[in-house]
Amino acid sequence: MDFSSFLTSLVTSFLIFVVLMLLFTWLSRRPGNAVVYYPSRILKGLDPWEGGSATRNPLAWMREAFSSTEQDIVNISGVDSAVYFVFLGTAFGILLLSGVVLLPLLLPIAATDDSIKRAQDTTSNGTFGELDKLAMGNVRKRSSRLWAFLISTYWVSFVSYYLLWKAYLHVSRLRANALMSPEVRPEQFAILVRDVPSVTEGQTIKEQVDSYFKDIYPQSYYRSLIATDNKKVNKIYEELEGFKKKLAHAEAVYAESKKSGKPEGSRPTTRTGFLGLVGKKVDSIEYCNEKINELIPKLEAEQKGTLREKQQPAALVFFTSRVTAACASQSLHAQMVDKWMVSEAPEPRQLIWPNLKIKFFQRQIRQYVVYVIVALTIFFYMIPIGFISALTTLDNLKKILPFIKPVVNIAVLKTVLEAYLPQIALIIFLALLPSLLLFLSKQEGIPSESHAVRAASGKYFYFTVLNVFIGVTVGGTLFQSFKSIEKHPNSIVSTLANSLPGNATFFLTFVALKFFVGYGLELSRLVPLIIFHLKRKYLCKTEAELKEAWSPGDFGYTTRIPSDMLVITVVLCYSVIAPLIIPFGVVYFGLGWLVLRNQALKVYVPSFESQGRMWPHIHIRIMASLLLYQVTMLGYFGVKEFFYMPLLIPLPILSLLFAYVCAKKFYRSFADTALEVTSKELKETPNMEQIFRSFIPPSLSSEKVDEDQYEDALSQASRVG
């Protein structure tokens, strides 16, 4: 990519961001749009425009976001959101402190050398751009100038160690403060028990669980809730809820027809077949009432049958003390590892009930099978991604599709296509993957949503690094240099290493596109706004439907964190090779911190809270990025034939040692809850019955499914008697 295309990409992206920010300022002040731009505040009963949000100043949201405290984030959006901002701030700090030294030191050193000019004079192929002269590729082999780049490699590494250590300490305190809260959290009084042994004849699973834990914890044991096979009852429950929504919708349509048409109104009709499009035409209100009256007794009967006959070898066990619950969750209860497996209970809303029954060794096998599938997915995805990254360059497109030459040779169109085509193709291609990885993670037998999100996020991170960072670099280079490699196979290593500075321009525009256009769309919320207004006009007739239409959802950590990780990986790996990328990384994380802080305070509503358990996941992947950066620099210094390259060998060893020390010092307090944390007094005595009831699935929760029916699942003998 030449300099004009790069500049066009940068200026266009910036102008798009400015336009989107002005649109946000205008649209967010309109009362009808408040539910799109301030849903979190509305759901908490707060004034959407409190604190000057409705001002005409387009930068007011920046002031509000910047002045907010970490405690504001915790209060409104939870600890997980606060931890995410620690990550953004840490990445911003690493790149900012690195750039303060690297930019004034390395840019003049690279710009005043002549390696590229000598290569152009030798080959006359003109493949180098103006930006390449500001990169390490412009420094001659074995030059003493390479000392500056070697020292800079150490500087970036030590800055990263220092800030990551501070961040781990900070997040540990943040998590401890949250867990010490005097507020009653149901999950702190429960443990999750899996792999319950087979019961003896005449005994139920519930009897076995109760007697086992009563013997061990006679003073503080409360009761147990046995996991059940809820597949059938869930289906009936969802069908019933669907007809209730349809009934409310039909009644609203009927009431509206009385106002706009005849006084007696026009009763809505529907068809009984697929999606209401085929089959016999019936009165919607009468039909929904009939189905509801038919499903209610069916649901009640299935609820009773599920509680009595469909118990699974897993349970939630409740204690009257959260200290006892914490002790129990960390203790070994049976000599055999595949019996009475105990762990901390997740939040009630997080439980993945179908996974609780999966046995220990089956979980192990599933995990390895999923890992193999993910590895194959990564490998086979690299082929099309590498192909797309090479194919979407204009030179290659003109070779493959000669008839497009007259069109793409138009100067303006050529500049725009060169600036955006490969990046847009890559972003669209990556958008297809997260749902698959989340599905695969749940198939491992993971018991909670937050754990599944962390697992899927980790898989997505390695996928993006291996396919985007390595795949784009390797794929594009191999495609362009295939003939020369075919003639000289031994040149493949040097060819790939020499391609690193050239690929920096691609990643410069990729990062710029993500932070200007990506964060512009995030702030303006144009897509959710359009969808909401279309639904409100054509689909929504009730308050429940309207609320569902503007429901904001959560941050979407499954894709958001790996996307940020990809950026910091790219910027770290190119920070010394092409220092010009550092300001782009600084803007990405700085602007992201501001935009997403606004969204955390006003828009997104968390779907779960894990009290910061995602931080070790984030930390270890930043360390993986740092290790990849150090290995990359080792390889590139080798290509530059720098005699003192072995001086970099201690860096990967230091990184592994640093990661090991952090894991030993901090990780245990994230995997388990420290007893000194749970021993803090609560502000009120916990209502144990309310805690117990909070874990009952909605499909089994009913006024008629009362205490007696739960106790009726105690034993086969009691029912026979």
JOJOGI-V110800 format. One record per residue. PSI is psi in whole degrees, 0 to 359 (999 if undefined). NEAR is the number of other ideal C-beta (glycine too) atoms within 10 Angstrom. D_FIRST is the distance of its C-alpha to the first C-alpha in whole Angstrom. Layout:
# JOJOGI-V110800
PSI & NEAR & D_FIRST
PSI & NEAR & D_FIRST
This chain:
# JOJOGI-V110800
130 & 20 & 0
173 & 16 & 4
323 & 12 & 7
321 & 15 & 8
319 & 20 & 6
315 & 21 & 7
321 & 14 & 10
315 & 19 & 11
315 & 24 & 10
312 & 17 & 13
317 & 13 & 15
316 & 18 & 16
319 & 22 & 16
317 & 15 & 19
321 & 12 & 20
318 & 15 & 21
317 & 22 & 22
316 & 13 & 25
316 & 12 & 26
324 & 20 & 27
320 & 19 & 28
321 & 12 & 31
318 & 17 & 31
315 & 23 & 32
318 & 19 & 35
313 & 13 & 36
324 & 16 & 37
343 & 23 & 38
351 & 15 & 41
126 & 11 & 42
324 & 9 & 45
345 & 10 & 44
2 & 18 & 41
323 & 20 & 43
343 & 21 & 43
323 & 22 & 39
344 & 29 & 38
39 & 22 & 41
324 & 23 & 42
317 & 20 & 43
320 & 20 & 45
317 & 17 & 47
334 & 14 & 48
4 & 10 & 49
20 & 6 & 51
159 & 14 & 50
124 & 12 & 49
324 & 18 & 45
17 & 16 & 45
136 & 10 & 47
15 & 15 & 46
20 & 11 & 44
338 & 20 & 41
8 & 17 & 42
155 & 15 & 42
348 & 8 & 40
117 & 10 & 37
347 & 14 & 34
6 & 10 & 34
322 & 16 & 37
328 & 25 & 36
317 & 16 & 34
317 & 14 & 37
317 & 18 & 39
318 & 18 & 36
326 & 11 & 36
349 & 9 & 40
150 & 17 & 41
168 & 9 & 42
326 & 16 & 42
327 & 11 & 45
316 & 14 & 44
316 & 21 & 41
316 & 18 & 44
321 & 12 & 47
318 & 20 & 45
355 & 25 & 42
170 & 23 & 43
322 & 25 & 43
320 & 24 & 40
318 & 24 & 38
320 & 24 & 39
322 & 25 & 38
323 & 26 & 34
333 & 18 & 34
319 & 20 & 35
312 & 23 & 32
317 & 20 & 30
323 & 17 & 32
314 & 23 & 31
318 & 30 & 28
315 & 21 & 27
318 & 19 & 30
313 & 28 & 28
324 & 29 & 25
311 & 17 & 26
326 & 18 & 29
316 & 24 & 26
327 & 20 & 24
326 & 14 & 27
315 & 15 & 27
319 & 23 & 24
306 & 16 & 22
338 & 10 & 25
312 & 16 & 25
326 & 26 & 22
312 & 16 & 20
322 & 12 & 22
317 & 20 & 23
319 & 26 & 19
333 & 12 & 18
4 & 11 & 22
178 & 18 & 21
28 & 13 & 20
319 & 20 & 19
319 & 21 & 16
320 & 12 & 17
321 & 12 & 20
321 & 18 & 18
320 & 14 & 16
329 & 9 & 20
315 & 8 & 21
331 & 10 & 18
32 & 7 & 17
351 & 8 & 14
36 & 8 & 12
357 & 11 & 9
142 & 20 & 9
175 & 19 & 7
325 & 13 & 9
332 & 20 & 9
338 & 21 & 10
349 & 19 & 13
9 & 21 & 15
171 & 28 & 15
338 & 28 & 18
341 & 25 & 16
358 & 22 & 17
132 & 25 & 20
155 & 16 & 22
145 & 10 & 24
12 & 10 & 28
146 & 16 & 27
343 & 10 & 30
338 & 16 & 27
343 & 22 & 26
321 & 13 & 29
321 & 19 & 27
324 & 24 & 25
315 & 17 & 28
322 & 15 & 30
326 & 21 & 27
319 & 24 & 27
320 & 17 & 30
312 & 18 & 30
320 & 24 & 28
313 & 24 & 30
326 & 13 & 33
318 & 18 & 32
315 & 26 & 31
313 & 17 & 35
311 & 13 & 36
326 & 19 & 35
323 & 22 & 35
314 & 16 & 39
319 & 13 & 39
319 & 22 & 38
317 & 22 & 40
315 & 12 & 43
314 & 17 & 42
325 & 24 & 42
317 & 17 & 45
320 & 10 & 47
316 & 20 & 45
317 & 24 & 46
317 & 17 & 50
322 & 14 & 50
319 & 20 & 49
336 & 20 & 52
359 & 14 & 54
138 & 16 & 55
355 & 9 & 58
145 & 9 & 57
121 & 16 & 58
122 & 18 & 55
321 & 20 & 57
341 & 25 & 54
349 & 25 & 56
11 & 24 & 59
156 & 28 & 58
155 & 25 & 57
124 & 21 & 56
124 & 26 & 58
168 & 24 & 57
46 & 21 & 58
130 & 24 & 62
162 & 14 & 64
141 & 8 & 66
156 & 17 & 69
162 & 8 & 73
137 & 6 & 75
5 & 10 & 76
143 & 14 & 73
168 & 19 & 70
320 & 22 & 67
318 & 22 & 68
317 & 20 & 71
315 & 20 & 69
315 & 24 & 67
312 & 19 & 69
323 & 10 & 72
311 & 20 & 69
335 & 25 & 68
321 & 12 & 71
322 & 9 & 72
321 & 11 & 69
68 & 18 & 69
333 & 8 & 72
324 & 8 & 72
1 & 17 & 69
136 & 20 & 68
293 & 20 & 68
180 & 18 & 67
156 & 23 & 64
112 & 20 & 62
134 & 26 & 62
143 & 25 & 59
162 & 25 & 59
102 & 15 & 58
11 & 20 & 57
311 & 12 & 55
317 & 13 & 58
325 & 23 & 59
318 & 18 & 55
315 & 13 & 55
318 & 18 & 58
314 & 21 & 57
323 & 12 & 54
317 & 15 & 56
314 & 18 & 58
323 & 14 & 56
317 & 13 & 54
328 & 19 & 57
319 & 15 & 58
318 & 15 & 55
323 & 19 & 55
314 & 19 & 59
320 & 16 & 58
314 & 20 & 55
319 & 23 & 58
323 & 17 & 60
319 & 17 & 58
318 & 17 & 57
316 & 17 & 61
323 & 11 & 62
325 & 14 & 59
332 & 15 & 61
331 & 12 & 64
324 & 8 & 63
340 & 8 & 61
228 & 10 & 63
154 & 8 & 67
326 & 6 & 69
347 & 8 & 69
176 & 15 & 65
116 & 13 & 64
131 & 14 & 63
152 & 20 & 60
161 & 14 & 60
169 & 19 & 58
147 & 15 & 58
354 & 12 & 59
204 & 11 & 56
120 & 8 & 53
22 & 8 & 51
19 & 15 & 54
335 & 8 & 53
168 & 9 & 55
189 & 12 & 59
138 & 9 & 62
129 & 12 & 62
166 & 15 & 63
124 & 15 & 64
316 & 21 & 61
312 & 19 & 63
318 & 13 & 66
315 & 22 & 63
319 & 23 & 61
318 & 14 & 65
314 & 13 & 66
322 & 18 & 63
313 & 16 & 63
331 & 11 & 67
324 & 12 & 67
332 & 19 & 64
306 & 14 & 65
328 & 10 & 68
319 & 14 & 66
316 & 21 & 64
318 & 16 & 67
320 & 12 & 68
326 & 21 & 65
314 & 22 & 64
315 & 17 & 68
322 & 13 & 67
314 & 22 & 64
328 & 21 & 65
320 & 17 & 68
348 & 10 & 67
38 & 17 & 63
144 & 21 & 63
160 & 18 & 60
54 & 21 & 60
154 & 24 & 58
161 & 25 & 60
126 & 24 & 59
133 & 25 & 62
142 & 24 & 63
155 & 25 & 64
351 & 16 & 66
135 & 19 & 64
339 & 24 & 60
316 & 17 & 61
318 & 19 & 63
318 & 25 & 60
318 & 23 & 58
315 & 18 & 60
321 & 23 & 60
340 & 20 & 57
5 & 17 & 56
152 & 11 & 59
117 & 9 & 60
340 & 14 & 63
153 & 13 & 63
326 & 7 & 64
134 & 10 & 62
339 & 11 & 58
21 & 15 & 58
140 & 16 & 60
51 & 20 & 60
125 & 19 & 57
140 & 19 & 57
171 & 17 & 54
143 & 19 & 53
136 & 24 & 53
176 & 23 & 50
151 & 19 & 50
321 & 16 & 52
348 & 14 & 49
341 & 19 & 47
131 & 20 & 49
90 & 15 & 48
317 & 18 & 52
338 & 16 & 51
345 & 21 & 50
329 & 20 & 53
347 & 18 & 55
128 & 21 & 53
163 & 17 & 55
304 & 15 & 53
331 & 11 & 53
323 & 13 & 51
319 & 18 & 49
315 & 13 & 48
315 & 14 & 47
318 & 17 & 45
314 & 16 & 43
322 & 10 & 42
316 & 13 & 42
319 & 21 & 39
319 & 13 & 38
316 & 10 & 37
316 & 15 & 36
318 & 20 & 33
317 & 14 & 32
321 & 10 & 32
316 & 17 & 30
315 & 18 & 28
313 & 11 & 28
336 & 10 & 28
333 & 19 & 25
329 & 19 & 23
305 & 12 & 23
327 & 14 & 22
315 & 23 & 19
321 & 21 & 18
316 & 14 & 18
317 & 18 & 16
327 & 27 & 13
322 & 19 & 13
327 & 19 & 14
9 & 19 & 12
142 & 19 & 9
322 & 19 & 10
317 & 10 & 11
323 & 15 & 13
322 & 16 & 14
328 & 15 & 15
318 & 11 & 17
322 & 8 & 19
80 & 12 & 20
334 & 9 & 20
348 & 7 & 22
359 & 13 & 19
313 & 12 & 17
329 & 8 & 19
309 & 12 & 18
348 & 16 & 14
351 & 11 & 15
126 & 11 & 16
310 & 8 & 14
314 & 8 & 14
320 & 12 & 14
317 & 16 & 11
316 & 19 & 9
316 & 15 & 11
318 & 20 & 10
326 & 22 & 7
326 & 24 & 8
334 & 19 & 11
307 & 16 & 12
321 & 23 & 11
317 & 22 & 12
318 & 15 & 15
319 & 15 & 16
316 & 22 & 17
317 & 16 & 19
319 & 10 & 21
321 & 16 & 21
336 & 20 & 22
345 & 10 & 25
350 & 9 & 27
324 & 20 & 28
321 & 20 & 30
321 & 12 & 33
316 & 15 & 34
324 & 24 & 34
319 & 20 & 36
315 & 12 & 38
321 & 20 & 38
319 & 24 & 39
332 & 20 & 42
347 & 16 & 43
343 & 20 & 44
18 & 22 & 47
134 & 22 & 45
347 & 23 & 48
155 & 23 & 46
318 & 19 & 43
321 & 21 & 41
318 & 22 & 42
321 & 24 & 40
318 & 28 & 37
318 & 22 & 37
316 & 21 & 37
322 & 26 & 34
319 & 26 & 32
317 & 21 & 32
318 & 26 & 31
325 & 25 & 28
309 & 23 & 27
327 & 16 & 27
311 & 24 & 26
320 & 24 & 23
312 & 22 & 22
324 & 18 & 23
320 & 26 & 21
303 & 24 & 18
306 & 20 & 18
318 & 18 & 19
316 & 24 & 18
315 & 23 & 15
307 & 23 & 14
313 & 18 & 17
312 & 21 & 17
320 & 24 & 13
315 & 23 & 14
321 & 16 & 17
318 & 15 & 16
333 & 18 & 14
21 & 17 & 16
316 & 11 & 20
317 & 8 & 21
325 & 11 & 21
324 & 16 & 22
322 & 8 & 25
324 & 8 & 26
81 & 12 & 26
330 & 7 & 27
349 & 8 & 27
3 & 13 & 24
320 & 15 & 22
312 & 11 & 23
325 & 12 & 21
315 & 17 & 18
319 & 19 & 18
318 & 19 & 18
342 & 17 & 16
345 & 18 & 13
309 & 21 & 14
323 & 25 & 12
323 & 21 & 9
346 & 21 & 9
324 & 24 & 10
320 & 23 & 7
314 & 20 & 8
332 & 24 & 11
310 & 24 & 11
328 & 22 & 10
313 & 21 & 12
318 & 23 & 15
318 & 25 & 15
320 & 21 & 15
319 & 20 & 18
325 & 24 & 20
304 & 25 & 19
316 & 20 & 20
310 & 20 & 22
333 & 21 & 24
315 & 23 & 25
323 & 16 & 26
315 & 21 & 28
314 & 24 & 30
335 & 22 & 30
44 & 23 & 31
317 & 16 & 31
309 & 10 & 31
326 & 20 & 34
313 & 19 & 36
315 & 11 & 35
318 & 14 & 37
313 & 21 & 40
326 & 15 & 41
316 & 12 & 41
318 & 15 & 43
324 & 16 & 45
321 & 8 & 46
339 & 7 & 46
323 & 12 & 47
125 & 19 & 48
343 & 18 & 52
164 & 16 & 53
322 & 10 & 52
318 & 14 & 51
322 & 16 & 49
317 & 16 & 47
321 & 14 & 47
327 & 13 & 45
325 & 18 & 43
7 & 22 & 42
122 & 13 & 42
338 & 20 & 39
189 & 12 & 39
190 & 17 & 37
337 & 23 & 34
57 & 14 & 33
337 & 24 & 33
320 & 21 & 32
330 & 21 & 29
312 & 17 & 28
313 & 23 & 29
326 & 26 & 27
317 & 20 & 24
322 & 22 & 24
322 & 24 & 25
317 & 24 & 22
313 & 24 & 20
328 & 26 & 22
312 & 24 & 22
313 & 29 & 18
319 & 28 & 19
313 & 28 & 21
332 & 27 & 20
1 & 27 & 17
322 & 27 & 19
323 & 27 & 20
317 & 23 & 17
81 & 27 & 15
341 & 26 & 17
343 & 20 & 15
340 & 25 & 15
312 & 24 & 19
327 & 16 & 19
320 & 23 & 17
321 & 27 & 20
315 & 22 & 23
320 & 17 & 22
310 & 26 & 21
328 & 24 & 25
311 & 17 & 26
321 & 21 & 26
319 & 23 & 27
316 & 19 & 30
309 & 19 & 31
313 & 22 & 30
335 & 23 & 31
319 & 23 & 34
317 & 21 & 35
323 & 22 & 35
323 & 24 & 37
333 & 23 & 40
339 & 24 & 40
291 & 22 & 38
145 & 20 & 38
120 & 17 & 41
139 & 20 & 41
349 & 16 & 42
165 & 18 & 44
117 & 20 & 44
10 & 24 & 44
41 & 24 & 45
16 & 24 & 42
352 & 20 & 42
346 & 23 & 38
313 & 26 & 38
324 & 19 & 38
315 & 17 & 36
314 & 28 & 33
314 & 23 & 34
331 & 15 & 34
331 & 21 & 31
321 & 22 & 29
323 & 20 & 31
320 & 18 & 29
319 & 23 & 26
320 & 26 & 27
319 & 18 & 29
320 & 19 & 25
315 & 27 & 24
322 & 24 & 27
321 & 15 & 27
317 & 21 & 23
322 & 27 & 24
314 & 16 & 27
319 & 16 & 24
323 & 24 & 22
328 & 23 & 25
320 & 15 & 26
324 & 17 & 23
359 & 20 & 24
38 & 12 & 27
125 & 22 & 28
330 & 9 & 32
17 & 11 & 33
323 & 18 & 30
342 & 11 & 34
344 & 15 & 34
348 & 21 & 31
324 & 10 & 34
336 & 13 & 36
308 & 21 & 33
326 & 18 & 33
317 & 10 & 37
320 & 16 & 37
316 & 21 & 35
320 & 12 & 37
318 & 11 & 40
316 & 17 & 39
321 & 19 & 38
315 & 11 & 41
316 & 11 & 43
316 & 18 & 42
317 & 16 & 42
323 & 9 & 46
319 & 13 & 47
328 & 19 & 45
322 & 15 & 44
323 & 11 & 48
345 & 16 & 49
326 & 21 & 46
324 & 12 & 47
161 & 14 & 51
126 & 23 & 52
141 & 16 & 54
329 & 13 & 58
338 & 11 & 58
314 & 19 & 56
347 & 18 & 58
353 & 12 & 61
146 & 13 & 60
148 & 6 & 63
155 & 13 & 62
346 & 8 & 63
157 & 8 & 65
128 & 8 & 66
141 & 18 & 64
99 & 12 & 65
326 & 15 & 65
321 & 12 & 66
321 & 10 & 63
314 & 21 & 61
313 & 19 & 62
332 & 15 & 62
340 & 16 & 58
352 & 19 & 57
128 & 16 & 59
147 & 17 & 56
325 & 11 & 56
343 & 23 & 58
358 & 22 & 61
119 & 13 & 61
154 & 15 & 64
326 & 6 & 67
344 & 11 & 69
86 & 17 & 68
190 & 10 & 70
318 & 9 & 71
323 & 7 & 73
326 & 16 & 71
318 & 19 & 69
337 & 13 & 72
346 & 14 & 73
13 & 22 & 70
308 & 16 & 72
151 & 19 & 74
322 & 15 & 75
318 & 12 & 78
325 & 12 & 79
320 & 11 & 78
317 & 7 & 80
999 & 6 & 83
